[in-house]
């Protein structure tokens, strides 16, 4: 059984009440939830939040929501708390879906969990997309990832990695999309770890695993997943929905 959990905080310094902003007639959290439900690998979807307004909004469209602590260090910690509340078993696969990416392709979740079926040693995976827009290579808003020849992450950074010292234009750059899958047993390990030094500096929770020696499988997907960070991103997202006619 694969459970999708969407961590969703009401507070946002750049866009107040972000989960509830209207995107072409539906709240952003509803659009993310509905995309998760379209996946062929997801059996149940839950929203994990620290705000009763989000719980009420999710329940209003018929979704599942659970209240979690307002002291969680990160979205992953909120997902772990929800997994405990739901009583999930140690071998169940949990997908962590970002709550600000309302037009992600549900098939990308198939890609995300595929390594678990091929390699029983995989305990955590994430998605990456080959960057097409050169602006994203140096924009700190877009997190980059490098990985080894076996597809395991070497590092995640807001900086340009790898850095082309000799201005090598043949280098490929990959954007981290921020979707994760874990076994429940590894998720319990992850949230028990102290915050990492690089995690604190870069403000990237996935670095916690790498800093403590736990591998992360990186899965390349052909589907990008734009996010909403600023008010001006809303029009761009609505135009994308209109073009796809997926309203």
Secondary structure, 3 states (H helix, E strand, C coil): CEEEEEEECCCCCCCCCHHHCEECCEEHHHHHHHHHHCCCCCCEEEEEECCHHHHHHHHHCCCCEEECCCCCCCHHHHHHHHHHHHCCCCCCEEEECCCCCCCCCCHHHHHHHHHHHHCCCCCEEEEEEECCCCHHHHCCCCCEEEECCCCEEEEEECCCCCCCCCCCCCCCCEEEEEEEEEEHHHHHHHHHCCCCHHHHHHCCCCHHHHHCCCCCEEEECCCCCCCCCCCHHHHHHHHHHHHHCCC
